[in-house]
Amino acid sequence: MLDVLIIIIVLAVFFDIANGWHDCANAIATVVSTKVLTPGVAVAIAAFMNILGAFLSTAVAKTIGKGIVDPAAVTNNVIIAALLSAIIWNLITILMGLPVSSSHALVGGLIGAGAAHGGLSILNIDGIVKIFLSLLISPLVGFIFGFLFMKLILKLFGSLAPGTISKHFGRLQILSSSFMAFGHGSNDAQKAMGIITMALLSAGKIDTLDVPKWVVLLCALAMGFGTMFGGWKIIKTLGHKMLKLEPIHGFAAETSSAAIIVATSHFGLPVSTTHVVSTAILGVGATKRLSAVRWGIAGKIVMAWVLTLPLCIAMAWGIEMVLGK
């Protein structure tokens, strides 16, 4: 049991590293594409802020731990299958340069592996519905917030000279990028925390789903370490391919995204930071004109979003069936 528990912790840490690597783009794509910061400096700041954000709360970790599958019915194989499916999907999409959701991947993995092990009866349907609603609604909120916040900024500062706007919002974008990285750490690092805590509970090492301090520290460091690799293909997709960004656009997209993510972390809702920042960029771009957004690229991203959940459910189902033999 101890050996299997160690394997689960290692896999959860690897998922956290892959998550940070994959989602680094969420925090730094705009600040790098607008040339406000060099990639190296941007990644270093994002890694540090990700670590800080992971200590904000453990509400999302508890949702992952009990909101998808009944913790009492969870086995080590279920957790391993869920993690493997999410890790595989993350690595595939990193190589393809597609900004998909690590949250969707992990939730899908838990659903698929859980259902393969114990049927639909061990799934927490109410919890899954709550998670799905937050995952589905948050991108729409990201688009609306990005659009409205950009409109407000233009109303307040749009009469200034373009050079003045770029200069001041370039400086502000350093703050907004840091805020975005903090928000990412506050939500995404907790997903690995929830998995490790679930495994510890299943192994009888702890009595409740309260996240141990060492788990918080481990996942925070893993998320920061993964961020330092930088998902450069995804950064290119978010920062260049969808929309030609200037510092004012980057500031609007990052600030509106971070506000949404920190708020949902407070309420224990595991949203997709990737989806929120992607749609916020689209919302910001739509204030210029709809044709300013490269909708063909956006369409490919949406297709990857749609495929993430069913593919990870199917992948985790298959892995669990193999492990369970």
Secondary structure, 3 states (H helix, E strand, C coil): CHHHHHHHHHHHHHHHHHHHHHHHHHHHHHHHHCCCCCHHHHHHHHHHHHHHHHCCCCHHHHHHHHCCECHHHCCHHHHHHHHHHHHHHHHHHHHHCCCCCHHHHHHHHHHHHHHHHHCHHHECHHHHHHHHHHHHHHHHHHHHHHHHHHHHHHHHHCCCCHHHHHHHHHHHHHHHHHHHHHHHHHHHHHHHHHHHHHHHHHCCCCCCCCCCHHHHHHHHHHHHHHHCCCCHHHHHHHHHHCCCCCHHHHHHHHHHHHHHHHHHHHCCCCCCHHHHHHHHHHHHHHCCCHHHCCHHHHHHHHHHHHHHHHHHHHHHHHHHHHHCC
